[in-house]
């Protein structure tokens, strides 16, 4: 982005808010589109209140090939020209901006709420005060034609899964379009973070998406540490990385088992259920909690590992590696499994790039996108995990990438535990810099987690924005269902396994 007016800064550092360029709307749009066409990707894009009833839009772009972040801002009032027609990955972000602030992105091809909650600006429904489609249960896409029918699923589902509404437009069994309606889990967490950091900040992060407690807590701590200039001890970096990979292992193994269960292949389903429990118990060895809550804290970790615990983890990892390899091989050796996995819910690499998919969903399309390599922090600055990819973009690819990542995460953990150096695990954490911006990227098990923290004049959190990987990937699920049988939905849905509460915030 040579010659670009966008502010460029390194991941893991902070930027002065006053240095973020304030561009005219047309200039802002032109430079963002130019950067994206050159290979940059939208990491976060959000609004915040500005004087005179205006809304200040701030965007952060990531360049995976250089490891550089860039930021710019613009001020809008009632509307602006949408980015989405030329930049599909802005689609979800611009719908969120419209629903929260009542600012209409003119020309947006699918302008409607993604969550159905009151506007942040004045407490009124943004969709009733803006010149945009009215929100409501009846505001769904509809197809007309002979034998076209509609199937509505949820928001209440069988079992204990979270609420989400899915509406299919079908011709016979074939799905033409899947529309996803979320927002039933909205808790207003981002607003509750203002005025921190305080005693509630990390508990909010650890329960933001319960299956990603380590990922979100780590992203928050890295943002706060950048603002405070805190240097985390080496041993703490290793323990944080170990916890992050254990979280990835437990969820990937659970997903392989769930995919097997969805097609009635009980051997792998049964094995993975037990192995997942073993991996969760390894996290409990780290901190006494199977989900890792209470472990990651600003400045390092709240717990250390005794030598006997290191040996215990090494033993457990060897057993988990052998068991997981066997359970996965059963899948690939079964013709009935492969018949259901292959060519089901396929997404092309071009579609994945256009939508900005992240995590295993992107890597299953052959895209080498992984924060641990592209924007390394902590232990990943010094110890790399090879990026696992596959090219077919279908359910099989999403399952196979998980299996590869399980192998590579276990190898990483074994190597780190073998060379764990002594030292402290927690450094002093001071006050955050005033009027500053910090962006933290972490490769959670679903993909890229992005936390953006803006401080006010007193150094307290003035605005906080979380982008869970599910935010990037829900539209990918909708695209995966196009042209599929409606009976393939449970399998496709599980192959993405996205978060409702992590999206709704």
Secondary structure, DSSP 8 states (H G I E B T S, - for coil): -TT--SEEEETTSEEEGGGS-B--HHHHHHHHHHHHHTT-EEEEEEEEE-GGG-EEEEEEEEETTTTEEEEEEEEESSEEE-STTT-GGGHHHHHHHHHHH--EEET-TT-S-SS----TTTSS-HHHHSSS---STT------STTEEEEEE-SS-STT----EEEEEEETTEEEEEEEE--TT---HHHHTTT-SSTTHHHHHHTTSGGGHHHHHHHHHHHHHHHHT----HHHHHHHHHHHHHHHHHHHHHHHHHHHHHTT-HHHHHHHHHHHHHHHHHHHHHHS-TT-TTTEETTEES----HHHHHHHHHHHHHHHHHHHHHHHHHHH-HHHHHHHTTSS---HHHHHHHT--HHHHHTTT----HHHHS--GGGGTS-------SS-SHHHHHHHHHHHHHHHHHHHHHHHHT---S-SB-------SSEEEEEEEE-SSSEEEEEEEE-TTSSEEEEEEE-HHHHHHHHHHHHHTTSBGGGHHHHHHHH---SHHHH-
